[in-house]
Structures are given as structure tokens and as C-alpha cells.
Amino acid sequence: MKKILFIFISLIILSCNNQNYIANSNKEIIINMGSSPVNIDPTLNSIGVVSTYILHSFEGLTKIDKNNDIRPGMAEKWDISEDGTTYTFYLRTNAKWSDGKPVTAKDFEYSWRRALDKTLNVPYAYMLEIIKNAKNINLGIMDITNLGIEVVNDNTLKVVLETPSLYFIDFLASSTVFLPLREDIIEKYGNEWTIKPKNYICNGQYMLKDIIENEKIIFEKNPFYYDQNEIVAERLTFVSSSDVFDMIEKIDKNEVHFSSLEPSSSEIEYLNEKGLIRANNAIVTIYLELNITNEALNDKRVRQALSLAIDRKYLVDNIIKGSQTPAAAFVPPAIKGLSNYFREESSNFIDIDNYDKNIIKAKELMANAGYPNGKNYPTLEFKVSPGLFYKIVESIQKMWKDNLNIDVELLEEEFPVTLLSLTKKSYQIARMGWTGDYYDPMTMLDIMLSYGGVNHSGFSNAKYDELITEVKTIYTNKSLRIENMKQAEAILLDEMHIIPLYYKADAFIVATNLKGLILNPLGRHRFNYCYIDTNK
């Protein structure tokens, strides 16, 4: 299958330790979201932090406001049919692209059809399955012309859903796969349309100004955006670095204003003293992804043993030392269920309070799998990025050696490089994290479908697919819907192709003079309201 090449960065991510970033004015915000993104094509994006770049330069039919509520975006209003399956969106007549051309309903139709093009292998294509016939199109059973969207006229788009949805409007605001695109631009420049700023035609608050490979990406205010009052920061400069210490030093000097890099426990203490830390509730689970097509990991008893042999409380209390919570399941505790939080209504599948008991069970599982005391079990390779998580994995490495007599080789590499290995399944174990796109358990469970673009493990379970598919068709019977999701999560935690570690509470490094920052539990943080307080 044809693969989309990396768009504008090389696979060798260079550190920015020696770079100086000085803001040109108090309206330039210098931001660090880690290493340079692999791809800023909205359709092909599958990384939460990269959505920050994209959602500042593109806008969907709806958008997230400064209160983290959903409100009209490119569509100034919409109607919903009585049965809840048909949405008619009316686009703003003053909505324009960054080259001054009008945004039309056709731009949305093109983008959504493109996302279902099997030759592109779009990671988030499954999210469009909420639209009528999208699943069959995604599976190659139907032609794209059967997709449940209709361009009524330039400013009117009709969308027919498979069933009524509780979160369709949320999707349109937070998921980059639903953003509009210009067919003429992509047809002209192909995969290279994101390389040159003049080709990166967008409809959001900012437009691409410059790309300095492996160093920084600069966005400037889009003069054609329909609501100029929402753009306070005139320039957003995203600098590339995975060096937490370097970012702390630069933020302390006001050379950088924000970093999403995760500080260590000792660094958090220092940052608190300096007033450089901002906490934020998040819908995030950090987990290990196991390649179960690999012979060393194709026995679920081994995978279960590896999970049981991890002392999650120790990791949180002694390595991370932050406000993270040990994960006893996959769906994080901030997500609602039927009448309470889903985690409170469902089971916890990992007994995080009885580690000694877990070790006994883990040893039994390894023996039953044919590896008593780790005898004849091969050395595992663990791909891990530098920084805090390397320390976490070093601790896991020791736990597996001490308790199961399993050797683990740590391979340090930047996450964009690991992501390529995941896609090709040329890995054994890798660190992953998932940030929810909306406030429902499906935001976590939907990604593990057998054909899901974010499922890199080789996990495929017919019963799981059946349960999740049925959830998508249930609207009125909310009890059945929740019960299906409980059963689906139980399958994940039995198969253990993913090993949940902890639920993440975000801690960001933020300059004291940065004002107007809007943090979002879904990771869709907003910098457009930001400015630099020159009195600080």
C-alpha cells in the first residue's frame, strides 16, 4: 500500500540546545511542543500535540472557544433533523482561505472524501464512520460517491449520519480529519503541499510563514480570518527541542514562553519555586504498546505477566512524583459514564495496591507460557524517547529483570522516529499515550478497532469490533451503550496488547510573563489570545 512520506522533516531530529529564541515583539509567542512534527497535513495527522499546530491554522465547521465550549466555526449555524441523523450546516459568507478565496461546502466534501482514500492510509479515517456509508467506503465495499454528504450550494453542506450521535459536533471542532482542504492546492502540489509556506493554504487564525527544518515553524496572523478580534498574538513560533532542561533554562530567561515537555520530579520542585509550572486536567492515558505479531510477545500470558510485574504506584510516587494517577484500566477517570464517571461504574482490571500478589501471578503466567524464571525468553527491545520517560522505562526494565528474569534493551530515539517503526511494526515495545478527542469512553476505545489507524499492535478481536460497532449505532439506550463499552475495555485488558501505566495530569512549563493562555483537557490548547506582559 502506498505510504505518505514524511512531509518536511528528516528522520534525524536535531536538538535545539544551542539555539537562541528571542521574541521580535510582545505579540510573538515562542512555543515548544517537543520535536518537529512529522506531518502538518490535517488529514494525515495522528499526534495530539501536532493538532496544536494544525488547529491554529485551520478551522472546522465548529470550534473550541476560550471557555473550552463548542461554538460555531466556519458554519455560523446548523439545523438538525427530528430523528437526529441529518445536519445542515450554513457556512459564513465571509469565511475565507489565507489566499483570500472563499471557503465553500465543497472544501469539506473534498477533505472528508480524501480521508477515506485507502491509498493514503489515514490514521483517523475511522472517525468518519459516524457519517452514513463511511465505514463501508473505508472497508472498500462502497464507492466514495455514496458518502452521506451533499453540497447543496457553496455555503450549505448537508451531512447524514448512520445514527444519531452524542458527539458529532465535538468531532468537527477537535479532530483534524474533519477540517476543510483545498483540492486545487493538493492536486497541484501533491504530498509536498505542506513543505512551502506559500502552498500551505489554510482557513484558520494563522497562516504558515516559515519552516526552518528541525529548528522552528513560524505562523503569522491570517489577515483573511473572519474574526480578527480573536487574534491577539500576531506570531506563533514553534521551536523544536526535546531537551527539558534547555527549555526550562530558556523559559526562565523569557526566551521561550511555553513548553509541553514533561519535567521530572526534581524539575517540578524547581519550577514551582520559580512560578513556572501550570497544571491542567487531561484525558490522557500513558501506556506501553506491544507488537503482538512479534514471536516474543504473541502469547497473552507473557503480556499479562509483563503488566503485572510493573509497580505503577512506585513509578508515580518515586519516579514521576507528580499529580499522575496509577492506571488500573485504559479509559481515564475524567470521562463520564452513565450517571457518574465511567471509571467508577466499570471495573479496575489491575490491582495496583497488591504488587507482591501480582508478582506471584506474573511468575505463574511466565512458567505456564514455557518460560519459568525467564528461562529461554529472548531479550526484549524497548523504544523510548529521552527525558522523564526514559527514567520510567529504566525502572520498568529493572522490575522485569528482578521479578521475571527478563532482559530488556533500551533503544533511545525521538518519538517521530518511533512512530515510523510502529507503522511498519518494526518494534517490540514502545511508549504511547492517547489524549481523548471528546468526553466519552469511545474516544479511547474506538482507536483499538482491528482496522484502526492508531492500533499498531496487531491486535484484532472480532467480539471487540462487534461491541464498538454496536455502540456507534446506539443512541437512546444509554445503559446498553455503557455496558458494551465496559465489555470492550475488559477484552483490551485481557488481551493486554497495551499495558496502561498511568493517567496523566498535564504539567506545562510556562513563562511568568505569558498571559491569555487557554489550556484544554483534550490537548487543544489555544495561543491566539496570548500576549507578553512587558511589566513582568
N, C-alpha and C positions, 0 to 999 in steps of 0.2 A: 504493500500500500504506500502510496506517495506520502512522504512526510514533509511538513513545512520546516524549512531550515531556520536556524536561529536568525533573527532579523538584523540586529545591529550591534551585537557584541560578540567578541570571541569567547571561546570556552575557557580561556585563561583569564580569570578575574584578577586584576591587579589591585593591590592595596593603595589607598589614597593617603597613607600616613604623612607623606611629605608635602601634601597639597595645602595651600592656604586658601580659605574661602572667605572673602571679605564682601559683605553686602554693599551694593552700589548705592542703596538708599534705605530709608527706614520702611519702605514698602516692598523690599525684596526679602523674601523668606527663604532661608537656606535649610534644606530638609535632608535628612539621611534615613532611607528606608532599607538599609543594607546594601548588598552588592547591586550592580546594574541589572535591570530586568532582562530576562531572556527575550521578551516579546511585548510590545505595546499595541498589538493588534487586538481590539476588543473581543473579536470572535475567538481568537486562539488562546486568550489568557486563561490560566487556571490557578494563578497565585494571588492570594488575598492582598499582599502588600502592593502588588503591581496594579491592582484595582484602584489604588490611591492615585497613581499617575493618570490612569485612563479616565476615571470619573471626574477629574478636574478639567479634562479636555473634551469629554463627550457627555451628552445628557440624553436620557431616555424619555419615554412618554411621561413618566413620573420621576420625582427626585426626592432626596432626603434633605430636610431643611435644618436650620440651626438648632432646632429642638429635637432633632432626630425623628421627626414625624414625616410621613409620606405626604407629599403635596404635588400639584400639577407641575409638570416639567415642559417638555415640548408640546404636550397636549394641555390645552387650557381647561378642558372639561371632557367628560365622557358620560355615556349612558350605559346602563346595564339592563339587559332584558329581565323579564319577570322570573324566568327559570334560572337566571344567574349564569348562563353559558355564553351569551353574546355581549361583547363590549364594543361600543362605537366611540372612537376617540376623535376629537376635533382639535387639530393642530393649530398652534398660534400662527397667525398670518405674518407676524414679524419675526418668526424663528428663521435664523439664517446660519449658513455654514461660514467658516472662517475666511472663505474667499468671497463672501457676500451673496452667494446663491441661496435661494430659499430651501429650507428643509421640507421635504414632502413625504407623504404617506408611502410613496414608492421606495424611499430610502430605508424605511423599516422593513418593508416586504423583502427587499434585496438582502438586507443583513440577516434576517431570520432564515431565509431560504439558504443563504450561504452557509450558515451554521449547521445545516443538515446535509451538506455536501460531504459524502463519505470519504472522498479523496483527501479532505482536509484533516480528518481525524480530530474533530473539535472536542476538547475535553468536556465542555459544558453542554454539548448538544442535547443530552438527556433532559435538560431543564426546559426545553421547548416542548417536551412531550405533554405538557399541560394543554397545548393547542391541538385542536382536532386533527387527527391523522398524522401528527408529527412522529409518533412512535413507529408506526408502520413505514413511514418515509425513512426514518433513522435506521430501521432494520432492512431497508431495501425492498420492502414489499409493495410500496406505493410510489408513484411519481410525485415529485415536488409540487406539481401543479395542484395536487389535492390538499395542500396545507390550508388549514382553516383561517386564512386571512384574505381580505378583499380590499383593494384600493378603490374606494368609492369615487374619490376625486383627489386632487393634490393635497387637500387639507383634511381628508376624512379617511380613517382606517377602521375597518370592521374586523374583529377577531372573534372566532368561535372556539370555545374550549371543549375539551372532551366531556368534562363535568364541571359543575360549579367549583370554584376554588376559594380557599380562605386566604391565599397569599399571592395571587397573580399580580395584583397591583404592587406589592412589595418587590416581587421579582423584577419588575420593569425599572425600579429605581436602583436596585443594588447589584444586579448581575450584569456584567459587561456584555454577555452574549445577546442581550436584548437591545443594545444600543444601535442607533442607525448608522449606516455607512454609505459612502458614495460609490456607486457602481462604476461610474466613468473613471474615477481615480484608481480603483483597484484593478479594473480591466486594463488600464494604460500602464501601470507600474508593477502589477503582479505582486509577488512576495516582497518586493523592495519598496512598497509604498510607505513603510514606516521608517525608512532609512534617512530620507532627506526632509527637513522641516517643511519645505515648500510643497511636498507631496502629502504631508500628514494633515489632510483637511478634516477639521473637526467642528463640532457644533456646541461645545461647552463653554465654560467661562474663560478657559485659557487655550492658547494655541502654541504649538511646538516652535521654539525659537532656535535651539541649537542642541546638537548631540556631540559631546566630546567623549569618545569611546573609552569606557572603563573609568571615567572621571566624573562627568556630570551630564545631566539632561536639564535643559532650561525651557520653561514655559513662560509665556508672557500673556498679558491680558488680551482677550479676544474682543476687538472693537465692535464686532457684529453681534455679540451676545445681547439678547433682548432685554435683560435687566442689569444694567451697569451698576446699579446701586448695591448689588450683591458682591461686587468685586472690590475688595479693599486692597489686598495685596496685588501689586502690579506685576510682580515677577515671582515665580516659584522656581528655585534652583535645587534640583535633587542631586546630591553628591553621593558618589559610590564609595562605601567602605564597610568592612565587616569587623573593624577593629574598635571594640567598645571603649577601650582606654583612650584611644586617639579622639574618639567622638566626645567623650567626657571632657577631655582637655580643651577641645575646640569650643564646646558649648559653654564651658566655664569662662572662656575668653570672649564669648559672644561672636565667634567666627562661624559657628553653626547654631541654629536655633532649635532644632528638634531632631531626635534620633529614636527610631523604633527598635534599636538593638537591645537585647536583653542583658541588663547588668547583673553581675554576680552579687552575692550577699554582701560581701565586704564593700563593693562599689555602691550598693544601695544605701548602706550606712553613711558613706561619704556624701552621696547625693542628697540624702535627707538633711544632713547638716548644712549643705550649701543651698538648699531650697531648689534643687534642680530635678526633682522627681515628680511625675504626675501619674497617679493611679487611675485605672479605668476598668469598670466591669466589662467582661468579654464573654462571648460564646465561643470558646476555643477548647479543644481537646488536643493535647500533645500525645503522640503515640509512636510506637515503632511499627513499621510496615515490613512484613516478611514475605519474601518471594517464595510462595509455596510450590512453584514449579521446579524449584531447586531441590535436588535429592536430599540434601541435609535438613530441609525444612518441610518435606511433603507429608510427614506424619504429625497429625494434630496433637498426639500425646507429647511429642517433643515441644511443640509450640506452646502447649498448655504448661509444660514444665518450665520453660523459659519465662513465661509470665509469672508463675507462682514464685519463682526464685528471685524476683525483683522486690525489694523492700521499698515501696513507694513512700511510706512515711519518712523513712530515713532520707530519701532523696530530697523531699520537700523541706524537712526540718534541718538537715545538715549540709546539703549541697546548694540548694536554691535559696533557702532562708528568706523567702518572700511570702506573698499572700496567696500562693498557689495552693490547690487542694489535691490530695492524692486521688487518682481516678479509680473508682470501683466499677466503672462501666464506660460506655462510649459517649452517650448523649450527656452533655454538661448540665449542671444543676440549674442554670439560669433559664432553661427552656421550659415553657409551660406545658402542662398535660391537659387532663380533662377538667378538673376543678382546682387543681393545685399544680405544683411543679412536677414535670414528668419523672424526675429522678426520685421524688418522694412517693409517687404512685407505682413505680416499677421496682424491679429487683436490683440489688447490687450484686454483681457477679464475682467480684474479687474481694476476699476478706482481708482488708488491709490492716486489721488490728491483730491478726494471728499469724505472724510471719513464721514462727517456729513450726506451726502446724502446716503451713503452706510448703515449707521446705521438705517435710516428711512426704507429703503428697507428690511434690515435684520429683523427688528421688524415685518414688514408686513408678511414676509415669515413665521416667527415663529407662528404668530397668525393664518395664513391660514393653518398651519400644525397642529393646535389644541393646541398650547402652548402660549397663549397670556401672555406677560411679563414673560415667562418661567414657567407659572403655570403648575404643574403636570409633568414637564420634569425631568427625572431622573438625578442623579449626574453622570457625566462622569468620566472615569478613563483615565489618560494620562500617558503613559510610557515614561520616559525621562531619558537620561544619565546625569551624573553630569557635572559641568562646565558651560561654557557660555550658552549652550542651555537650561540649567535649568533656567537660568535667563530670557531667551527669553520666555520660556513657562510660567513662573510666570507672566510675563507681559500679555501674551495671556489669561491666567486664569482670570486676573483682567478685561480685556476688555470684556470677555464673561459674567462675573458677572455684571459689571457695566451697560452694554448695553442690555443684553438679560436675565439677572437674572438667568443665568445657573451656577450651581456649578460644579467645576472640582476638582477631587482629583489627585494630582501628585504622581506618583509612581516612585521613583528614582531607576534605575538599569542600569548596564553596557549594552552597545548595543548588545554584543553577546547573552545576556540573552533575550533581547527584540526580537532579530531575531528569536529565537526559538518560542516565543509567536506568532510572525507574521506568521510563517509557519503553526502553529496549529490554527491560527485565534482565539487565546485566548487573545484578546486585543480589545480595543475600538479605541483609538487614539495613534499613535506613530510618533515620528520624523523620517523622512527618508531623504536621499539625493541620487541623482544619478549623477554620473560622466560619461560623454559620452565616448564611445569606439572608435568613429570615427567622422569626421567632417561633419555630415549630420543630419537633423532633425530626421531621423529614429532611430538614436542612443538613442533618448529619447522616441519616440512614440512606437517603437517596443516592449518595455518592458511591455506595458499595454494591450497587447493582452489577450483575455479571458483566454487562456491556458498558458499564460506566467509565467515562474517560479518566476519572481520577482514581479508579481502582487499579493499582499497579501490581497487586499481589498475585494475580492469577486465581483469586477466589471466585468461585461460580457455584451458586446453590439455587436450584430450581424453586424450592419452597420459599427461600428468601425473596427471590424475584416475584413470586406469586403474591406474597404478602404486601410487598411495597407497591406493586402494580395495583392491587386492590385498594390500597389506601388512597391512591390518586383518583379513584372513582367514587370514593365515599365522601359525602358532603353532610348529609343530615344525621346519620348515625355516628355521632362522635365517639360513643363508647366503643363501638366496633373498630373504629379507626385507631383509637389509642391501643386497644388490645392487639391489633395487627402489628403495630409498631413495637410493642413490648416483646412479642414473639420474634419479630425480626431481629431485634437487638440481642435476644438470647442466642440466636443462631450465630451471630457475629462473635459473641464471647465464648461460644462453644468451639467454633472452628479456629478461633484465635489467630487468624491471619494478620490481625492487627493487635498490638498489645498496648492498651491505654496506660499512660503513665501518670499524667496529672491534668487537671483543669486549670487553664491559665487565666490569671488576672493580670492584665497588662500593666506594666510599669514603664513609662516613657521618660527619656531624658530630655528636659525642656529648659531652655534658657529663661532666666527670670524676667527678661525684658520682652518676651514673646506674649502678645495679648491677642485675644479673639479666637484662640484655637478651639475647635469643636471636635471632641473625641466621641467615637461611636462604638457601641458594643459589638457591631458586626465588622469592625475594622475599616469602615468607610469614613475615615477622618477627614475633616474639612479645614483647608488652609486659606480659603478665599477671603475669610473675614479677618485674617491675621494682619497685625501690624507690629512694628517695633516701638516700644515705649522708650523714647530717647532720654527720659528722665532717670532711667534705671542705670 
